[in-house]
């Protein structure tokens, strides 16, 4: 992740996706388990993301999220299927 405070932005890469690359479900969402080496680590990344004070998140896949980092992490948790 790359936080750019002066721009109010964080670049999450594939730690958080703007849409599910398999189902097309819009995000913010965790990467699909099929493309993750460790869903445990992916879920842990949400704890880091939610502490960042940035209104805009840029993902590796999907449109930017402008609802804030904490809300993005909360939404991704709510959509987590628990798959490993």
N, C-alpha and C positions, 0 to 999 in steps of 0.2 A: 504494500500500500504506500501511497505517496500523498501526504497531506500538504496542501498549499494554503496556509491560513490567510494570506493576503488576498487570495482569490475566493475564499470561502468554499474551497473544494477539496475533495479527497478522491484519488484515483484508486479504486479497489481492485482493479485487475479482475481475476477470476475468483477472488475471495467472496464476491457477491455478484450475482448476475442480474441484469435488467429483464431477462426472460429465460425460461428453461429451453435449452437448445434441443431437447428431445420432444417435449410436448408443446412448446410454443407458449406455455403459461407465462403471463407477464409477471414481472418481479416487483420489488426486489425479492430475490430467491437465492437459496444456496445453489451451488453447482450440482448437477445431477450426480448421483452416486456412481454412475457408469463412467464419469469423467473425473472422479476424485480419488486420489490415493488414500485419503484419510478424512472421512466425514467427521470424525471427532475433532480433527484439527480445523476443518472448515467451520464447525460449530463454535470452536474456540475463537476463531477470527471475528465472530459477531461481537464478542465481548470487547475486543479492541476497537472495532468500528463504532460501537455505540458510545464510546467515550470521546470521540472526535467531535469538536465543535465546528461542523461544516454543514451548510444547508444543501450543497450540491454534491452528489456522488456520481462519478463516471465509472462505468463498469466495463469489463472486457466484452460483454455481449449486451446489447439493448440500449435503449435511450437513457439519458441522464435522469437521475432521481433528484427532485428538488424539495423533498419533504424533510430533509435533515437526516443525519447519520443515525441518531437514536431510533427514529421512526422506521428507517430502513431495516435496521437490525431486528426490531420488534416484529415487523411484517415478515421478514425472512424466517424468524423463529416460528411464527404462527403458521406458516406454510410448510414447515419442515415435516416430512412424512416419517422421520425416524429411521429411514433406511440406512444401512451401513455399507 
